[in-house]
Amino acid sequence: MKTNMQTQKWDTSYEWKAVLLLSLGFGLVGLDRWIIAPLLPSIMKDLSLNYQDVGVIFGALGITWGIFAIISGNLSDKIGHRKILIPSLIIFSLASGFSGAAAGLTSLIFIRAIMGVSEGAFCPTSFAATAAAAKPSRRGSLQGLQQSGFALFGLGLGPIIATQLLLVVPSWREVFWVVAIPGIILSVFMYFIIREPQNTQGGQALHEVVTGEEKQKVNWLALLKTRNVLLSMLGLFCTMSCVFVISAMVPLYLQNYLNLSSQNMGIVVSAIGFGGFLGQFLVPAASDFIGRKMASFLGFLGSTIFIWLFANAEASVLSLFSLLFVLSFFSLGLVALLSGPIAAESAPIGLVASSIGLVVGAGEIFGGGVAPFLSGVVAEHYGIQNIFYLSLIGTVVGMILSLFLVETAPRKVIASASNPAIESKKVSDV
């Protein structure tokens, strides 16, 4: 069978159509999730919210996202990708719209928690679907490309879209309904194009290249015992403690502590999205060549340096934008690397989406749920300028964890296959 897979012409038409749709889908995940950030000054005023309330809102979404990423990742391995992807896309789009109908803190938390459920279901399933569509030699690049839509739409274009829409709609409430529409349209295209993994060349090649074994039943304990899966879970927690703290709190830090105008704040915050967009594509792409382990270590090192520089920068728009751009390049690039190719390539047979779901879920629960809540508490009681210490601790720990990863990049693994001692160690470690 492997010989047939190697000689058969690769279906690039499906590969690129699937990746395009899944990239747009995950871009809408980012847009619907983060469109709230630039609207927070207005929302906080209208609903009488404080910093701690903001942390709870973001934390509620992160925790439900994490829980259902684990559940749905495993479920999609059993029932298929399409039955998860299409309904979840419709539900989180509607939840985005209903965010504009929130009457107070409780209803907004409830609506955003529902959004977390559906986006959590979409996330690992879409990563696995991309892995199933991608040719192994470019899996890291295409998974990075798919995940880069999150940063581009949610954190780059989101602030621009939000502020421009406020010029033509009555209030922040209508903004949520406008951004909900594209998801409904995209779900129709997915219905006609996305295939199940057993009907794709990449879905078969993923299992053959990574394991070379026949499909077998693997339980959760076996998944947790896989070194790279465990390290990816911890590593994603570390980088998300950076990503979600800066994404949720930096707009308020810039406006309330550094006293930037709302327009200048919007310019600086857009650096998170544009830097993250490049990082989510280029960091996994680079890992195809330099290896997953080296890319992870360099990503955490860069994040550590630039979170410190940003926290100590003066109120200069150009300086803040530049530092935040590079910081986001590294930190969001790590999100794509750890939850994409490393998680997929380390998964036991039949548990690709489960592996990704477990990694994403753990990272979301602690990094996307607990970290924003803690940053809200720190900001409310100790000053918003101290939130960056949480991120700094996370990136330093992540840098240490990267040293223990087992290399899984196909180019690196194939290159080392001629050395039996190295190959034996890799197999025993994984």
N, C-alpha and C positions, 0 to 999 in steps of 0.2 A: 504493500500500500504506500509506503514511503517513497518508493521509486516512482509510482504514478504521480504522487504529489509533487515530486521534484521536477518531473518532465512535463507535467501539464502546464499549459499557458495560464498565467495568473489573471484572474478576473479583476482587472483594474477598474472597469466601469462600475461594478458594484462597490468596490473598495472605496472609491472616491465619493460616490453618491451617499453611501452610508456614513462616511466620516463627515461629510458636509452637513447632513441632517443632524447627526449626533452632536456636532460642534455647535450648530445653531441652537439645538435643544439645551445644551449645557450653558450656552450663552444666555438664554432666557432664564435658566435657573439663577444665574448670577444677577441678571437685571431685576428679576422679581424679588430676589432676596435683598439686594443692596440699594434699590431705588429709595428705600426708606431713609438711608443715612443722610443724604443732602436735604431731605425734607424734615429732619428732626427738629431744627430750631422752630419751625412753624407748628409741628405736631406737639412738641413739648409745651409750647405756649397755649395751644388750644385745649389740650387734654390735661394740663397742669401736672406734667411729669418732671422728675428730677433725674440726676445721673444714675442713681441706683435703679430706678425704674427702667431706664434705657438698657442697662446691663441685663435686667431680668427679661426684657423683650427679646433681645438677641440670644440670651441663654436658653430660653424656652424653645426657640426654633432650632438651635444647635443640638439640644438634647434629644428632641423628637427626631430630628434628622439622623442623629447617630444611631438611635435604637432601631429605626426602620431601615437604615442602610444595612445593618446586620441581618435583620429578618428578611428583607426583600432580596438581598444578595443571595442568600441561601434558597429562597423561594424561586428566584428566576433560574437557578441551576436546575430546578425540578420541573417547572412548568413552561419555561422558555422566556425569552427577552421581551417579545412583543406584548404579552399580557401584562407586563409591568410598565414598560416604557410609555405606551400610548395613554392608558388611564391616568398614570401619575402626572404626565404632561398637562392633561386637561385639568386635573384637580388643582395643581399648584398655580396654574394660570388663573383659575377662578378664585383661589384663596388670595392671590395678589389683588384682584379687583375688590374683593370684600374687605381688604385692609382699609380701603377708603371709606368704609361704612362704620368703622370702629367708633364707639361712643365714649370709650374711656380705656383705662389701663387694662382691666380684666378682659374686655372683649378683644382688644388688640393682641394681648398675649395668647388668647385662645385661637384667633385666626392665624397668627404667625406660627403657632404650634402645629396647626393643621397643615400649613405650608411646609413645615419641616418634615412631617410624615411623608408627604408626596414627593418632595425634593430628595429626601433621603432614599426613597424607593427608586427614583430615577437615576441617581448618581452612580452607584456601583454597577447597576445593570447597563447603563450607557457605556461605562468604561469597558465592561466585559464584551459588549457588542462591538465596540471599536477594536478590541483585541482580536475578536473573531473575524473581523473584516480585513484586518491589516496583514500584509506580508511580513513574516518574521523579521527580515532585515531592516524594516522601517517601522516596526511596532512602536518603539519609543518615540519616534518623530510624530507618528500619527496620533498616538495617545496624548502626546503633549499638545499637538495642534487642536485636538478635540477639547481638551481641558482649558486651553488658552481662551476659548470663547467666554468662559466664566469671568475672567478678569477684564477682558476687553469690553463686554457689554455691561457687566455689573458694576465694575469699579472705575472703568475708563470713560465709557460713554454715558453711564448712568447719571453721574452728576450733571453732565451737560444736558441730557434729555430732560431730567427733572426740572432744572432751572429754566430751560426754554419752554417747557410745557406750562410752567407757572405763569408765563406771560400771556398764554392764550386760553387757559381754563380758570374757572372761578377760584379754586383752592387746591390744596394738596390732595384732597380726597379724589378728585377726578383724575389725577395723574396715575393713580393705581389702576383705574379701569382702562385707561388708554394702553398701558404696558401689558395688560392681560390678554389683549386681542391676538398678538402674533402666535402665542402658544397654541391656541385653538386651531389656527390655520396650519401650523407645523404638524400637529398630530395627524391631520389628514394625509400629508405627504408620507409620514412614517408608516402609516397603515399600508400603503401600497408598495413601499420600497424595502423596509427593514426585514431581513430574514432571520430565522433561527440559526444558532451556531452550527448545528449539524448539517445545514444546507450551505455553508460557506467554506471556502478553502482554508481561510485563516483559522476557523474554529477547529478544524482537524489538525492543521499544522502546529497550532499552539501546543496541543497535547503531545504530539510526536516529537517536536524539537526540544521541549522542556523536560520531558520525562522518559520518552521512548518506551512507555509501558501501555498495556491495555487498560481500559477504563475499569476502575474498581471502586467499591464503596469506601468512603473515608469519613470518619466522624469528626466532630468539632475538636475533640481532644487532640487528634492527629494534626489538625490545622493549627492549633495553638502551640503545638510542639515544634512547628516549622520555624527555624531561627529567623529567617527573613520576614516572615509574616509578623512575628512578635516584635522584632526590631522596627518594622515599618509602622506598626501600631503606635509604639512609643515615640518614634521619630515624627510621625504626623502630629501627635499631640504637641510635641515641642515646636514645630514650625507653625502650627495653627495658633498656638499661644501668642505668636507674633502677628500672624496674618489677621486674625479676628480682633485682636486688641487694637491694632492700628486702624483697621477698617471701620470699626464701630466708634472709636473714641477720638481719632485724629481730627475729624471735622470739628468737634467740640473743643479739642485742645487748641487748634489753630485760631478759632474765633473767640473763645473765652479766655485763654491764657496768653496767647501771643497777640491777641487783638487785631487779627487780620480782618479785612472786610469780607462779606459773604462772597463777593466775586473772586477775590484773591484766594479765599479758602477753597472755592470750587476748582480753581486752576491747580492748586497744590495737590488736592485730594485726587484729581484725575490721574496723577502720576502713579497712584497705586494700581490703577487699571492698565495703563499703557505699559508700565514696567512689568507688571505681572503677566500681561499678554505675551510679551516677548520671552519672559522667563519660563512660562508654562510650555512654550513651544521649544525654546532653544536648550533648556537644561536637560529635558529627557532626550532631545535629539543629540546633544553632545554626549550623553551617556551611552548612546549606541556605539560611540567610537572610543571614549576614554574609560568607559565602564560605569556601572551603576554606583559602585562603592565610592570611587573618586569623585563623581559628580555630586553625590550626597554630602561628602565631607566638605568640598569646596562651597557648596550651597549654604551649609550652616556657618562656615567660616565667614563668608561674605555677609550673611544676615547679621551675625554678631557684630562685625565691624560697623556696619551702616546703621543698625538700630542705635548704637552708642553715639555715632556722629549726628544722627537726626535729633536725638533727645537733647543734644547740647548745642544745636544750631540756633543762630539768631533769626529774627523775624524777617528774613529775606525770601521773597517768593521764589526767585531763581535757585537759591541755595537749597531751600526746603524741597522744591520740586525735584531737583537733581538727586538729592540724597534719598528721598522717598521712592523715586523711580528705580534706583539701583537696589535699595532694600527690598522692594516688591519683586524685582527681577529674581533675586535669589530665593526669597521666602515662598512666593507662589510657585516658582519653578520646582521647589522641593515638594510641594503638595502634589504636583503632577507626577513627579518622579516616584515618590513613595507609594501613592495610591494607584498609579498606573502600571508601568512595566515591571517594577520590582514585585508588587503584589501579584500581578498576573503570572509572571514567570516563576514565582515561588510556590504557586498553588498546587496542591495534590490534584490528580486527575478528577475531573467532574466537579471541582469546587473553585473554579476561577472567579465567578461572580461572588461566591461566598467569601473567598479570600479578600477580594477587593472590598466587599461590604463590611467585613470585620475590621479591616484596616481603617476605612473611611469612618465607620461607626465609632470606633474607639477614639479616633482623632476628633470627631465632631462632638462627642459627649464631653470630653475633657477640654479639648482646645477650643471648640466652637461653642460649647455650652457653659462650662465652668469658668474658663478664662475671661470671657466678657463679663460674667457676673462679678468675678473677683475684681476686674478692672473698674467696674461701676462702684463697688464698695470702696476701693482705694481712692478713686476720684472724688467720691462724695465726702470721705472722712479724712483723707490725707493730702488731697490736692491732685488735680488731674495731671500735673507735670510728673507725677511719680508712677504712672501706669506703665512706663516703658521698662521698669525693672522686671516685671513679669515676663515680658518678651525676651529680655536679655538672658534671664535664667534658662528659659526654654531653648534658645538657640545654642547656648554653651553645652547644655546636656546633650542636645541633638548631635553636635559635632563629635562628642565622645562616642555616642551610640553608632555613628556611621563607621567607625573603625572596625566594628564587629560584623558588618554585613558580609554575606557570601556573594560573590560575583555571579550574575545571571545573564548579563548582556550576551546575546548569541554570538556576536563577533569575538568577544573575549573568551567565551566558553569554548568555541571551536578552535581558537588559536592555541588554547592551553591543552586541548584534547590529546596532543601528541606526547604530553608529559604525564605518564600514569600516576605519579605521586600526587601531582596537583589535582588531577581529575578525581582520584580516590578521596582526597580530602574534601573536595566540593560535595561529592555525593553523600559522604558521611555527615557533613555539617548540615546539609539541607534536609 
